[in-house]
């Protein structure tokens, strides 16, 4: 990820929210973003393209953000990608479940550019620390 621009995958049923996310990302300097209108479409894109970060709405038809997180964690090649879960409601149970399923962060709508920027930075920092710990814990050759 270092030395190149991050590639984001924006997952939300509503095109308006995807556009808002894209515009906010551009404002903070991230111009590489793909969109998915469902978690199923996001899963397909993850399998065919490389992404560094996923921002997903929690509620979608058929497969929700929790299901997407499950799939990503089960497939080792996607488990390292930080996922920021977005919701219109700040239900404690959803926040806990998102964290348990591997989300690197949770953000409640509506949010500001500064909040999004801070949550992305925290998620990237969390992911980098987890990778370092995993590397330190692996047996020496």
N, CA, C and O atoms as CSV, one atom per row, in Angstrom:
chain,resi,resn,atom,element,x,y,z
A,1,UNK,N,N,0.810,-1.185,0.000
A,1,UNK,CA,C,0.000,0.000,0.000
A,1,UNK,C,C,0.856,1.253,0.000
A,1,UNK,O,O,0.479,2.256,-0.606
A,2,UNK,N,N,1.980,1.216,0.655
A,2,UNK,CA,C,2.835,2.385,0.743
A,2,UNK,C,C,3.446,2.648,-0.626
A,2,UNK,O,O,3.860,1.718,-1.318
A,3,UNK,N,N,3.502,3.923,-1.016
A,3,UNK,CA,C,4.105,4.284,-2.275
A,3,UNK,C,C,3.130,4.338,-3.432
A,3,UNK,O,O,3.511,4.720,-4.538
A,4,UNK,N,N,1.879,3.963,-3.204
A,4,UNK,CA,C,0.869,4.073,-4.248
A,4,UNK,C,C,-0.453,4.461,-3.611
A,4,UNK,O,O,-0.666,4.311,-2.408
A,5,UNK,N,N,-1.315,4.956,-4.449
A,5,UNK,CA,C,-2.617,5.394,-3.961
A,5,UNK,C,C,-3.474,4.189,-3.565
A,5,UNK,O,O,-3.460,3.155,-4.233
A,6,UNK,N,N,-4.201,4.337,-2.496
A,6,UNK,CA,C,-5.106,3.281,-2.041
A,6,UNK,C,C,-6.282,3.134,-2.994
A,6,UNK,O,O,-6.805,4.116,-3.520
A,7,UNK,N,N,-6.687,1.878,-3.205
A,7,UNK,CA,C,-7.871,1.586,-4.013
A,7,UNK,C,C,-9.016,1.205,-3.071
A,7,UNK,O,O,-8.912,0.248,-2.303
A,8,UNK,N,N,-10.093,1.961,-3.145
A,8,UNK,CA,C,-11.253,1.763,-2.284
A,8,UNK,C,C,-12.365,1.053,-3.041
A,8,UNK,O,O,-12.527,1.226,-4.249
A,9,UNK,N,N,-13.130,0.248,-2.302
A,9,UNK,CA,C,-14.366,-0.342,-2.807
A,9,UNK,C,C,-15.494,0.201,-1.937
A,9,UNK,O,O,-15.518,-0.025,-0.727
A,10,UNK,N,N,-16.432,0.921,-2.562
A,10,UNK,CA,C,-17.541,1.550,-1.852
A,10,UNK,C,C,-18.802,0.732,-2.082
A,10,UNK,O,O,-19.231,0.546,-3.221
A,11,UNK,N,N,-19.397,0.242,-0.993
A,11,UNK,CA,C,-20.523,-0.679,-1.098
A,11,UNK,C,C,-21.746,-0.077,-0.411
A,11,UNK,O,O,-21.762,0.099,0.807
A,12,UNK,N,N,-22.762,0.234,-1.203
A,12,UNK,CA,C,-24.007,0.775,-0.665
A,12,UNK,C,C,-25.094,0.590,-1.711
A,12,UNK,O,O,-24.838,0.756,-2.904
A,13,UNK,N,N,-26.295,0.251,-1.285
A,13,UNK,CA,C,-27.417,0.093,-2.210
A,13,UNK,C,C,-27.764,1.394,-2.914
A,13,UNK,O,O,-28.203,1.401,-4.063
A,14,UNK,N,N,-27.557,2.491,-2.202
A,14,UNK,CA,C,-27.971,3.789,-2.732
A,14,UNK,C,C,-26.832,4.483,-3.465
A,14,UNK,O,O,-25.751,4.691,-2.913
A,15,UNK,N,N,-27.093,4.835,-4.713
A,15,UNK,CA,C,-26.079,5.510,-5.529
A,15,UNK,C,C,-25.711,6.868,-4.937
A,15,UNK,O,O,-24.569,7.309,-5.070
A,16,UNK,N,N,-26.661,7.533,-4.289
A,16,UNK,CA,C,-26.379,8.825,-3.673
A,16,UNK,C,C,-25.316,8.694,-2.588
A,16,UNK,O,O,-24.406,9.519,-2.504
A,17,UNK,N,N,-25.427,7.672,-1.771
A,17,UNK,CA,C,-24.441,7.477,-0.701
A,17,UNK,C,C,-23.081,7.110,-1.279
A,17,UNK,O,O,-22.055,7.576,-0.783
A,18,UNK,N,N,-23.057,6.290,-2.310
A,18,UNK,CA,C,-21.781,5.953,-2.949
A,18,UNK,C,C,-21.125,7.212,-3.515
A,18,UNK,O,O,-19.912,7.390,-3.403
A,19,UNK,N,N,-21.931,8.082,-4.121
A,19,UNK,CA,C,-21.397,9.332,-4.667
A,19,UNK,C,C,-20.866,10.235,-3.552
A,19,UNK,O,O,-19.810,10.849,-3.703
A,20,UNK,N,N,-21.582,10.316,-2.454
A,20,UNK,CA,C,-21.122,11.125,-1.313
A,20,UNK,C,C,-19.790,10.589,-0.803
A,20,UNK,O,O,-18.859,11.357,-0.562
A,21,UNK,N,N,-19.699,9.274,-0.638
A,21,UNK,CA,C,-18.446,8.668,-0.180
A,21,UNK,C,C,-17.305,8.959,-1.155
A,21,UNK,O,O,-16.202,9.319,-0.742
A,22,UNK,N,N,-17.576,8.802,-2.437
A,22,UNK,CA,C,-16.555,9.063,-3.454
A,22,UNK,C,C,-16.083,10.520,-3.378
A,22,UNK,O,O,-14.883,10.793,-3.417
A,23,UNK,N,N,-17.034,11.448,-3.270
A,23,UNK,CA,C,-16.683,12.876,-3.196
A,23,UNK,C,C,-15.855,13.186,-1.952
A,23,UNK,O,O,-14.889,13.945,-2.019
A,24,UNK,N,N,-16.232,12.598,-0.818
A,24,UNK,CA,C,-15.468,12.812,0.412
A,24,UNK,C,C,-14.058,12.236,0.285
A,24,UNK,O,O,-13.090,12.854,0.727
A,25,UNK,N,N,-13.945,11.059,-0.314
A,25,UNK,CA,C,-12.621,10.460,-0.517
A,25,UNK,C,C,-11.747,11.347,-1.401
A,25,UNK,O,O,-10.558,11.519,-1.132
A,26,UNK,N,N,-12.336,11.905,-2.446
A,26,UNK,CA,C,-11.578,12.801,-3.328
A,26,UNK,C,C,-11.109,14.023,-2.548
A,26,UNK,O,O,-9.975,14.470,-2.719
A,27,UNK,N,N,-11.973,14.567,-1.692
A,27,UNK,CA,C,-11.608,15.729,-0.885
A,27,UNK,C,C,-10.407,15.443,0.019
A,27,UNK,O,O,-9.611,16.342,0.291
A,28,UNK,N,N,-10.272,14.206,0.483
A,28,UNK,CA,C,-9.148,13.882,1.367
A,28,UNK,C,C,-7.980,13.258,0.605
A,28,UNK,O,O,-7.010,12.796,1.207
A,29,UNK,N,N,-8.084,13.249,-0.726
A,29,UNK,CA,C,-6.943,12.847,-1.535
A,29,UNK,C,C,-6.937,11.437,-2.068
A,29,UNK,O,O,-5.912,10.977,-2.572
A,30,UNK,N,N,-8.052,10.738,-1.973
A,30,UNK,CA,C,-8.148,9.366,-2.486
A,30,UNK,C,C,-9.035,9.360,-3.735
A,30,UNK,O,O,-10.246,9.557,-3.638
A,31,UNK,N,N,-8.442,9.137,-4.888
A,31,UNK,CA,C,-9.203,9.221,-6.132
A,31,UNK,C,C,-9.504,7.868,-6.758
A,31,UNK,O,O,-10.244,7.799,-7.740
A,32,UNK,N,N,-8.952,6.795,-6.215
A,32,UNK,CA,C,-9.163,5.458,-6.775
A,32,UNK,C,C,-10.274,4.749,-6.005
A,32,UNK,O,O,-10.050,4.232,-4.911
A,33,UNK,N,N,-11.475,4.729,-6.587
A,33,UNK,CA,C,-12.602,4.077,-5.919
A,33,UNK,C,C,-13.504,3.409,-6.943
A,33,UNK,O,O,-13.851,3.991,-7.970
A,34,UNK,N,N,-13.869,2.192,-6.642
A,34,UNK,CA,C,-14.856,1.431,-7.409
A,34,UNK,C,C,-16.121,1.384,-6.560
A,34,UNK,O,O,-16.070,1.533,-5.339
A,35,UNK,N,N,-17.239,1.178,-7.214
A,35,UNK,CA,C,-18.507,1.111,-6.503
A,35,UNK,C,C,-19.171,-0.239,-6.703
A,35,UNK,O,O,-19.020,-0.882,-7.742
A,36,UNK,N,N,-19.909,-0.652,-5.681
A,36,UNK,CA,C,-20.743,-1.849,-5.752
A,36,UNK,C,C,-22.080,-1.514,-5.114
A,36,UNK,O,O,-22.131,-0.903,-4.047
A,37,UNK,N,N,-23.161,-1.915,-5.768
A,37,UNK,CA,C,-24.505,-1.612,-5.256
A,37,UNK,C,C,-25.016,-2.669,-4.287
A,37,UNK,O,O,-26.102,-2.523,-3.727
A,38,UNK,N,N,-24.237,-3.739,-4.084
A,38,UNK,CA,C,-24.636,-4.796,-3.159
A,38,UNK,C,C,-23.392,-5.493,-2.624
A,38,UNK,O,O,-22.304,-5.375,-3.187
A,39,UNK,N,N,-23.572,-6.212,-1.537
A,39,UNK,CA,C,-22.453,-6.986,-0.990
A,39,UNK,C,C,-22.078,-8.114,-1.943
A,39,UNK,O,O,-20.905,-8.477,-2.039
A,40,UNK,N,N,-23.058,-8.671,-2.647
A,40,UNK,CA,C,-22.771,-9.717,-3.640
A,40,UNK,C,C,-21.887,-9.163,-4.755
A,40,UNK,O,O,-20.912,-9.802,-5.150
A,41,UNK,N,N,-22.224,-7.984,-5.259
A,41,UNK,CA,C,-21.412,-7.375,-6.310
A,41,UNK,C,C,-20.027,-7.034,-5.760
A,41,UNK,O,O,-19.028,-7.187,-6.461
A,42,UNK,N,N,-19.964,-6.574,-4.515
A,42,UNK,CA,C,-18.671,-6.277,-3.896
A,42,UNK,C,C,-17.813,-7.533,-3.825
A,42,UNK,O,O,-16.614,-7.486,-4.100
A,43,UNK,N,N,-18.422,-8.648,-3.459
A,43,UNK,CA,C,-17.694,-9.917,-3.367
A,43,UNK,C,C,-17.120,-10.300,-4.730
A,43,UNK,O,O,-15.978,-10.747,-4.828
A,44,UNK,N,N,-17.914,-10.124,-5.768
A,44,UNK,CA,C,-17.442,-10.421,-7.126
A,44,UNK,C,C,-16.268,-9.514,-7.511
A,44,UNK,O,O,-15.292,-9.974,-8.102
A,45,UNK,N,N,-16.367,-8.238,-7.176
A,45,UNK,CA,C,-15.288,-7.294,-7.506
A,45,UNK,C,C,-14.024,-7.610,-6.716
A,45,UNK,O,O,-12.917,-7.490,-7.240
A,46,UNK,N,N,-14.184,-8.010,-5.466
A,46,UNK,CA,C,-13.020,-8.379,-4.654
A,46,UNK,C,C,-12.263,-9.548,-5.285
A,46,UNK,O,O,-11.036,-9.613,-5.217
A,47,UNK,N,N,-12.995,-10.453,-5.888
A,47,UNK,CA,C,-12.374,-11.633,-6.485
A,47,UNK,C,C,-11.695,-11.336,-7.819
A,47,UNK,O,O,-10.848,-12.110,-8.264
A,48,UNK,N,N,-12.052,-10.234,-8.456
A,48,UNK,CA,C,-11.500,-9.949,-9.775
A,48,UNK,C,C,-10.579,-8.727,-9.826
A,48,UNK,O,O,-9.901,-8.505,-10.829
A,49,UNK,N,N,-10.551,-7.944,-8.761
A,49,UNK,CA,C,-9.739,-6.735,-8.728
A,49,UNK,C,C,-9.025,-6.639,-7.383
A,49,UNK,O,O,-9.377,-7.333,-6.430
A,50,UNK,N,N,-8.029,-5.780,-7.322
A,50,UNK,CA,C,-7.287,-5.589,-6.077
A,50,UNK,C,C,-7.764,-4.313,-5.386
A,50,UNK,O,O,-7.830,-3.245,-5.995
A,51,UNK,N,N,-8.092,-4.447,-4.112
A,51,UNK,CA,C,-8.518,-3.303,-3.308
A,51,UNK,C,C,-7.701,-3.258,-2.028
A,51,UNK,O,O,-7.234,-4.279,-1.523
A,52,UNK,N,N,-7.543,-2.043,-1.519
A,52,UNK,CA,C,-6.794,-1.836,-0.282
A,52,UNK,C,C,-7.703,-1.524,0.897
A,52,UNK,O,O,-7.279,-1.608,2.049
A,53,UNK,N,N,-8.959,-1.161,0.614
A,53,UNK,CA,C,-9.860,-0.700,1.666
A,53,UNK,C,C,-11.291,-0.851,1.169
A,53,UNK,O,O,-11.587,-0.569,0.008
A,54,UNK,N,N,-12.184,-1.301,2.062
A,54,UNK,CA,C,-13.603,-1.420,1.739
A,54,UNK,C,C,-14.397,-0.557,2.711
A,54,UNK,O,O,-14.166,-0.591,3.920
A,55,UNK,N,N,-15.335,0.218,2.169
A,55,UNK,CA,C,-16.293,0.961,2.987
A,55,UNK,C,C,-17.659,0.423,2.609
A,55,UNK,O,O,-18.083,0.545,1.460
A,56,UNK,N,N,-18.358,-0.179,3.583
A,56,UNK,CA,C,-19.623,-0.849,3.280
A,56,UNK,C,C,-20.733,-0.419,4.226
A,56,UNK,O,O,-20.565,-0.380,5.445
A,57,UNK,N,N,-21.866,-0.099,3.626
A,57,UNK,CA,C,-23.077,0.124,4.409
A,57,UNK,C,C,-23.443,-1.185,5.082
A,57,UNK,O,O,-23.158,-2.259,4.551
A,58,UNK,N,N,-24.064,-1.106,6.232
A,58,UNK,CA,C,-24.374,-2.310,6.991
A,58,UNK,C,C,-25.588,-3.051,6.423
A,58,UNK,O,O,-25.606,-4.282,6.399
A,59,UNK,N,N,-26.592,-2.313,5.969
A,59,UNK,CA,C,-27.850,-2.921,5.566
A,59,UNK,C,C,-27.988,-2.947,4.054
A,59,UNK,O,O,-28.007,-1.904,3.401
A,60,UNK,N,N,-28.083,-4.144,3.509
A,60,UNK,CA,C,-28.311,-4.329,2.078
A,60,UNK,C,C,-29.178,-5.567,1.903
A,60,UNK,O,O,-29.228,-6.437,2.772
A,61,UNK,N,N,-29.851,-5.629,0.777
A,61,UNK,CA,C,-30.685,-6.793,0.490
A,61,UNK,C,C,-29.808,-8.026,0.310
A,61,UNK,O,O,-28.666,-7.924,-0.138
A,62,UNK,N,N,-30.337,-9.169,0.654
A,62,UNK,CA,C,-29.690,-10.476,0.501
A,62,UNK,C,C,-28.481,-10.614,1.425
A,62,UNK,O,O,-28.613,-11.153,2.524
A,63,UNK,N,N,-27.333,-10.151,1.014
A,63,UNK,CA,C,-26.103,-10.269,1.800
A,63,UNK,C,C,-25.780,-8.902,2.386
A,63,UNK,O,O,-25.626,-7.931,1.645
A,64,UNK,N,N,-25.674,-8.816,3.724
A,64,UNK,CA,C,-25.362,-7.532,4.353
A,64,UNK,C,C,-23.858,-7.407,4.602
A,64,UNK,O,O,-23.082,-8.280,4.215
A,65,UNK,N,N,-23.462,-6.325,5.244
A,65,UNK,CA,C,-22.034,-6.096,5.516
A,65,UNK,C,C,-21.452,-7.210,6.384
A,65,UNK,O,O,-20.286,-7.570,6.219
A,66,UNK,N,N,-22.242,-7.762,7.303
A,66,UNK,CA,C,-21.739,-8.846,8.148
A,66,UNK,C,C,-21.424,-10.088,7.312
A,66,UNK,O,O,-20.413,-10.755,7.534
A,67,UNK,N,N,-22.291,-10.388,6.359
A,67,UNK,CA,C,-22.040,-11.514,5.470
A,67,UNK,C,C,-20.805,-11.287,4.611
A,67,UNK,O,O,-20.022,-12.209,4.384
A,68,UNK,N,N,-20.633,-10.066,4.136
A,68,UNK,CA,C,-19.445,-9.737,3.354
A,68,UNK,C,C,-18.188,-9.881,4.206
A,68,UNK,O,O,-17.185,-10.432,3.754
A,69,UNK,N,N,-18.246,-9.385,5.436
A,69,UNK,CA,C,-17.115,-9.533,6.357
A,69,UNK,C,C,-16.788,-11.003,6.596
A,69,UNK,O,O,-15.619,-11.389,6.607
A,70,UNK,N,N,-17.821,-11.821,6.785
A,70,UNK,CA,C,-17.606,-13.269,6.969
A,70,UNK,C,C,-16.874,-13.874,5.789
A,70,UNK,O,O,-15.898,-14.605,5.959
A,71,UNK,N,N,-17.345,-13.568,4.600
A,71,UNK,CA,C,-16.698,-14.108,3.406
A,71,UNK,C,C,-15.243,-13.658,3.309
A,71,UNK,O,O,-14.358,-14.448,2.982
A,72,UNK,N,N,-15.012,-12.393,3.595
A,72,UNK,CA,C,-13.649,-11.867,3.501
A,72,UNK,C,C,-12.729,-12.530,4.522
A,72,UNK,O,O,-11.573,-12.818,4.214
A,73,UNK,N,N,-13.222,-12.771,5.718
A,73,UNK,CA,C,-12.399,-13.392,6.756
A,73,UNK,C,C,-12.132,-14.864,6.450
A,73,UNK,O,O,-11.064,-15.384,6.771
A,74,UNK,N,N,-13.102,-15.533,5.832
A,74,UNK,CA,C,-12.942,-16.949,5.504
A,74,UNK,C,C,-11.929,-17.151,4.371
A,74,UNK,O,O,-11.233,-18.166,4.330
A,75,UNK,N,N,-11.851,-16.193,3.465
A,75,UNK,CA,C,-10.909,-16.263,2.350
A,75,UNK,C,C,-9.645,-15.504,2.749
A,75,UNK,O,O,-9.658,-14.276,2.831
A,76,UNK,N,N,-8.585,-16.209,2.989
A,76,UNK,CA,C,-7.365,-15.606,3.518
A,76,UNK,C,C,-6.843,-14.448,2.679
A,76,UNK,O,O,-6.230,-13.526,3.217
A,77,UNK,N,N,-7.076,-14.480,1.367
A,77,UNK,CA,C,-6.545,-13.415,0.522
A,77,UNK,C,C,-7.249,-12.071,0.715
A,77,UNK,O,O,-6.752,-11.047,0.245
A,78,UNK,N,N,-8.395,-12.057,1.399
A,78,UNK,CA,C,-9.114,-10.809,1.630
A,78,UNK,C,C,-9.146,-10.390,3.094
A,78,UNK,O,O,-9.548,-9.268,3.402
A,79,UNK,N,N,-8.739,-11.256,3.984
A,79,UNK,CA,C,-8.814,-10.982,5.411
A,79,UNK,C,C,-7.975,-9.807,5.867
A,79,UNK,O,O,-8.229,-9.243,6.931
A,80,UNK,N,N,-6.978,-9.429,5.080
A,80,UNK,CA,C,-6.095,-8.320,5.459
A,80,UNK,C,C,-6.646,-6.950,5.057
A,80,UNK,O,O,-6.116,-5.925,5.484
A,81,UNK,N,N,-7.701,-6.923,4.243
A,81,UNK,CA,C,-8.244,-5.653,3.751
A,81,UNK,C,C,-9.101,-5.013,4.837
A,81,UNK,O,O,-10.064,-5.622,5.304
A,82,UNK,N,N,-8.757,-3.787,5.245
A,82,UNK,CA,C,-9.583,-3.127,6.263
A,82,UNK,C,C,-10.969,-2.788,5.716
A,82,UNK,O,O,-11.126,-2.350,4.576
A,83,UNK,N,N,-11.969,-3.006,6.574
A,83,UNK,CA,C,-13.356,-2.710,6.209
A,83,UNK,C,C,-13.906,-1.727,7.229
A,83,UNK,O,O,-13.863,-1.968,8.435
A,84,UNK,N,N,-14.424,-0.615,6.720
A,84,UNK,CA,C,-15.107,0.371,7.541
A,84,UNK,C,C,-16.593,0.185,7.302
A,84,UNK,O,O,-17.070,0.346,6.179
A,85,UNK,N,N,-17.329,-0.156,8.357
A,85,UNK,CA,C,-18.768,-0.393,8.258
A,85,UNK,C,C,-19.491,0.917,8.556
A,85,UNK,O,O,-19.170,1.619,9.515
A,86,UNK,N,N,-20.476,1.228,7.712
A,86,UNK,CA,C,-21.239,2.462,7.820
A,86,UNK,C,C,-22.691,2.114,8.126
A,86,UNK,O,O,-23.252,1.186,7.545
A,87,UNK,N,N,-23.296,2.873,9.050
A,87,UNK,CA,C,-24.693,2.617,9.397
A,87,UNK,C,C,-25.397,3.916,9.755
A,87,UNK,O,O,-24.775,4.864,10.235
A,88,UNK,N,N,-26.699,3.948,9.514
A,88,UNK,CA,C,-27.507,5.095,9.915
A,88,UNK,C,C,-27.859,5.028,11.397
A,88,UNK,O,O,-28.359,5.999,11.965
A,89,UNK,N,N,-27.599,3.884,12.019
A,89,UNK,CA,C,-27.930,3.703,13.425
A,89,UNK,C,C,-26.696,3.293,14.203
A,89,UNK,O,O,-25.864,2.522,13.723
A,90,UNK,N,N,-26.592,3.816,15.401
A,90,UNK,CA,C,-25.456,3.490,16.263
A,90,UNK,C,C,-25.867,2.447,17.289
A,90,UNK,O,O,-25.784,2.681,18.495
A,91,UNK,N,N,-26.311,1.298,16.802
A,91,UNK,CA,C,-26.712,0.232,17.725
A,91,UNK,C,C,-25.461,-0.475,18.244
A,91,UNK,O,O,-24.621,-0.934,17.471
A,92,UNK,N,N,-25.364,-0.547,19.532
A,92,UNK,CA,C,-24.209,-1.176,20.182
A,92,UNK,C,C,-23.986,-2.612,19.674
A,92,UNK,O,O,-22.850,-3.028,19.444
A,93,UNK,N,N,-25.069,-3.349,19.507
A,93,UNK,CA,C,-24.960,-4.741,19.045
A,93,UNK,C,C,-24.328,-4.811,17.656
A,93,UNK,O,O,-23.532,-5.709,17.381
A,94,UNK,N,N,-24.681,-3.861,16.773
A,94,UNK,CA,C,-24.096,-3.836,15.429
A,94,UNK,C,C,-22.604,-3.510,15.477
A,94,UNK,O,O,-21.808,-4.107,14.752
A,95,UNK,N,N,-22.238,-2.573,16.325
A,95,UNK,CA,C,-20.827,-2.185,16.457
A,95,UNK,C,C,-20.008,-3.366,16.963
A,95,UNK,O,O,-18.926,-3.643,16.448
A,96,UNK,N,N,-20.525,-4.057,17.968
A,96,UNK,CA,C,-19.829,-5.221,18.523
A,96,UNK,C,C,-19.724,-6.327,17.480
A,96,UNK,O,O,-18.658,-6.915,17.301
A,97,UNK,N,N,-20.827,-6.611,16.792
A,97,UNK,CA,C,-20.829,-7.661,15.780
A,97,UNK,C,C,-19.863,-7.332,14.636
A,97,UNK,O,O,-19.140,-8.209,14.162
A,98,UNK,N,N,-19.853,-6.078,14.199
A,98,UNK,CA,C,-18.933,-5.669,13.130
A,98,UNK,C,C,-17.490,-5.894,13.559
A,98,UNK,O,O,-16.679,-6.388,12.776
A,99,UNK,N,N,-17.169,-5.540,14.780
A,99,UNK,CA,C,-15.811,-5.730,15.299
A,99,UNK,C,C,-15.478,-7.216,15.393
A,99,UNK,O,O,-14.386,-7.637,15.013
A,100,UNK,N,N,-16.419,-8.006,15.899
A,100,UNK,CA,C,-16.199,-9.449,16.005
A,100,UNK,C,C,-16.004,-10.104,14.641
A,100,UNK,O,O,-15.271,-11.085,14.518
A,101,UNK,N,N,-16.648,-9.571,13.639
A,101,UNK,CA,C,-16.549,-10.131,12.288
A,101,UNK,C,C,-15.334,-9.611,11.525
A,101,UNK,O,O,-15.107,-10.004,10.380
A,102,UNK,N,N,-14.551,-8.728,12.153
A,102,UNK,CA,C,-13.308,-8.291,11.529
A,102,UNK,C,C,-13.279,-6.886,10.983
A,102,UNK,O,O,-12.293,-6.495,10.359
A,103,UNK,N,N,-14.326,-6.113,11.197
A,103,UNK,CA,C,-14.314,-4.730,10.722
A,103,UNK,C,C,-13.222,-3.947,11.441
A,103,UNK,O,O,-12.986,-4.127,12.636
A,104,UNK,N,N,-12.568,-3.083,10.692
A,104,UNK,CA,C,-11.505,-2.248,11.262
A,104,UNK,C,C,-12.053,-0.948,11.821
A,104,UNK,O,O,-11.319,-0.180,12.443
A,105,UNK,N,N,-13.341,-0.697,11.604
A,105,UNK,CA,C,-13.946,0.524,12.125
A,105,UNK,C,C,-15.431,0.562,11.831
A,105,UNK,O,O,-15.948,-0.227,11.040
A,106,UNK,N,N,-16.108,1.495,12.482
A,106,UNK,CA,C,-17.555,1.663,12.357
A,106,UNK,C,C,-17.821,3.154,12.350
A,106,UNK,O,O,-17.261,3.894,13.158
A,107,UNK,N,N,-18.672,3.595,11.440
A,107,UNK,CA,C,-18.988,5.022,11.354
A,107,UNK,C,C,-20.495,5.181,11.200
A,107,UNK,O,O,-21.139,4.408,10.491
A,108,UNK,N,N,-21.053,6.192,11.872
A,108,UNK,CA,C,-22.490,6.411,11.878
A,108,UNK,C,C,-22.826,7.600,10.971
A,108,UNK,O,O,-22.206,8.660,11.051
A,109,UNK,N,N,-23.831,7.388,10.101
A,109,UNK,CA,C,-24.321,8.459,9.233
A,109,UNK,C,C,-25.188,9.409,10.045
A,109,UNK,O,O,-25.855,8.966,10.980
A,110,UNK,N,N,-25.204,10.676,9.729
A,110,UNK,CA,C,-24.335,11.361,8.778
A,110,UNK,C,C,-22.968,11.619,9.419
A,110,UNK,O,O,-22.846,11.700,10.641
A,111,UNK,N,N,-21.960,11.743,8.583
A,111,UNK,CA,C,-20.619,12.006,9.087
A,111,UNK,C,C,-19.949,13.048,8.213
A,111,UNK,O,O,-20.388,13.326,7.097
A,112,UNK,N,N,-18.887,13.614,8.738
A,112,UNK,CA,C,-18.165,14.671,8.034
A,112,UNK,C,C,-16.929,14.105,7.341
A,112,UNK,O,O,-16.533,12.964,7.579
A,113,UNK,N,N,-16.342,14.904,6.502
A,113,UNK,CA,C,-15.095,14.532,5.832
A,113,UNK,C,C,-14.020,14.242,6.872
A,113,UNK,O,O,-13.275,13.271,6.744
A,114,UNK,N,N,-13.939,15.088,7.906
A,114,UNK,CA,C,-12.926,14.895,8.947
A,114,UNK,C,C,-13.119,13.563,9.675
A,114,UNK,O,O,-12.145,12.873,9.978
A,115,UNK,N,N,-14.359,13.208,9.951
A,115,UNK,CA,C,-14.632,11.937,10.624
A,115,UNK,C,C,-14.234,10.766,9.735
A,115,UNK,O,O,-13.607,9.816,10.203
A,116,UNK,N,N,-14.592,10.827,8.462
A,116,UNK,CA,C,-14.224,9.757,7.538
A,116,UNK,C,C,-12.710,9.632,7.443
A,116,UNK,O,O,-12.172,8.526,7.487
A,117,UNK,N,N,-12.028,10.754,7.315
A,117,UNK,CA,C,-10.568,10.744,7.214
A,117,UNK,C,C,-9.933,10.126,8.460
A,117,UNK,O,O,-8.994,9.336,8.359
A,118,UNK,N,N,-10.452,10.493,9.635
A,118,UNK,CA,C,-9.928,9.953,10.904
A,118,UNK,C,C,-10.182,8.457,11.012
A,118,UNK,O,O,-9.303,7.714,11.448
A,119,UNK,N,N,-11.370,8.003,10.623
A,119,UNK,CA,C,-11.700,6.579,10.712
A,119,UNK,C,C,-10.855,5.750,9.740
A,119,UNK,O,O,-10.447,4.636,10.066
A,120,UNK,N,N,-10.594,6.287,8.561
A,120,UNK,CA,C,-9.736,5.578,7.601
A,120,UNK,C,C,-8.325,5.470,8.161
A,120,UNK,O,O,-7.711,4.405,8.096
A,121,UNK,N,N,-7.808,6.563,8.710
A,121,UNK,CA,C,-6.455,6.549,9.279
A,121,UNK,C,C,-6.361,5.562,10.441
A,121,UNK,O,O,-5.385,4.820,10.549
A,122,UNK,N,N,-7.371,5.551,11.307
A,122,UNK,CA,C,-7.380,4.603,12.428
A,122,UNK,C,C,-7.431,3.160,11.934
A,122,UNK,O,O,-6.727,2.297,12.459
A,123,UNK,N,N,-8.255,2.898,10.934
A,123,UNK,CA,C,-8.377,1.543,10.392
A,123,UNK,C,C,-7.063,1.093,9.766
A,123,UNK,O,O,-6.649,-0.051,9.953
A,124,UNK,N,N,-6.409,1.975,9.029
A,124,UNK,CA,C,-5.123,1.630,8.412
A,124,UNK,C,C,-4.061,1.387,9.477
A,124,UNK,O,O,-3.245,0.474,9.346
A,125,UNK,N,N,-4.069,2.193,10.519
A,125,UNK,CA,C,-3.124,2.023,11.628
A,125,UNK,C,C,-3.374,0.702,12.346
A,125,UNK,O,O,-2.433,-0.025,12.665
A,126,UNK,N,N,-4.634,0.397,12.597
A,126,UNK,CA,C,-5.016,-0.855,13.254
A,126,UNK,C,C,-4.558,-2.049,12.418
A,126,UNK,O,O,-4.018,-3.019,12.951
A,127,UNK,N,N,-4.775,-1.972,11.112
A,127,UNK,CA,C,-4.396,-3.056,10.208
A,127,UNK,C,C,-2.884,-3.237,10.171
A,127,UNK,O,O,-2.389,-4.365,10.171
A,128,UNK,N,N,-2.151,-2.127,10.140
A,128,UNK,CA,C,-0.685,-2.200,10.120
A,128,UNK,C,C,-0.159,-2.826,11.414
A,128,UNK,O,O,0.771,-3.631,11.381
A,129,UNK,N,N,-0.751,-2.458,12.552
A,129,UNK,CA,C,-0.332,-3.050,13.838
A,129,UNK,C,C,-0.632,-4.546,13.864
A,129,UNK,O,O,0.188,-5.338,14.329
A,130,UNK,N,N,-1.806,-4.933,13.367
A,130,UNK,CA,C,-2.173,-6.355,13.363
A,130,UNK,C,C,-1.218,-7.147,12.482
A,130,UNK,O,O,-0.828,-8.259,12.837
A,131,UNK,N,N,-0.839,-6.591,11.341
A,131,UNK,CA,C,0.111,-7.275,10.460
A,131,UNK,C,C,1.468,-7.430,11.142
A,131,UNK,O,O,2.100,-8.482,11.055
A,132,UNK,N,N,1.903,-6.379,11.817
A,132,UNK,CA,C,3.200,-6.429,12.505
A,132,UNK,C,C,3.177,-7.480,13.612
A,132,UNK,O,O,4.143,-8.223,13.785
A,133,UNK,N,N,2.083,-7.544,14.356
A,133,UNK,CA,C,1.976,-8.543,15.422
A,133,UNK,C,C,1.953,-9.949,14.847
A,133,UNK,O,O,2.570,-10.859,15.401
A,134,UNK,N,N,1.252,-10.129,13.751
A,134,UNK,CA,C,1.177,-11.431,13.110
A,134,UNK,C,C,2.561,-11.853,12.601
A,134,UNK,O,O,2.955,-13.013,12.723
A,135,UNK,N,N,3.283,-10.894,12.032
A,135,UNK,CA,C,4.633,-11.162,11.527
A,135,UNK,C,C,5.586,-11.516,12.675
A,135,UNK,O,O,6.397,-12.435,12.558
A,136,UNK,N,N,5.479,-10.776,13.784
A,136,UNK,CA,C,6.325,-11.036,14.956
A,136,UNK,C,C,6.011,-12.387,15.588
A,136,UNK,O,O,6.893,-13.019,16.168
A,137,UNK,N,N,4.767,-12.830,15.481
A,137,UNK,CA,C,4.357,-14.087,16.110
A,137,UNK,C,C,4.653,-15.308,15.242
A,137,UNK,O,O,4.602,-16.441,15.723
A,138,UNK,N,N,4.963,-15.080,13.967
A,138,UNK,CA,C,5.212,-16.228,13.102
A,138,UNK,C,C,6.568,-16.841,13.412
A,138,UNK,O,O,7.507,-16.123,13.755
A,139,UNK,N,N,6.683,-18.164,13.297
A,139,UNK,CA,C,7.924,-18.843,13.642
A,139,UNK,C,C,9.057,-18.465,12.663
A,139,UNK,O,O,8.832,-18.256,11.471
A,140,UNK,N,N,10.241,-18.391,13.198
A,140,UNK,CA,C,11.420,-18.071,12.383
A,140,UNK,C,C,11.756,-19.260,11.496
A,140,UNK,O,O,11.590,-20.410,11.903
A,141,UNK,N,N,12.235,-18.980,10.268
A,141,UNK,CA,C,12.567,-20.085,9.367
A,141,UNK,C,C,13.766,-20.884,9.835
A,141,UNK,O,O,14.162,-21.846,9.176
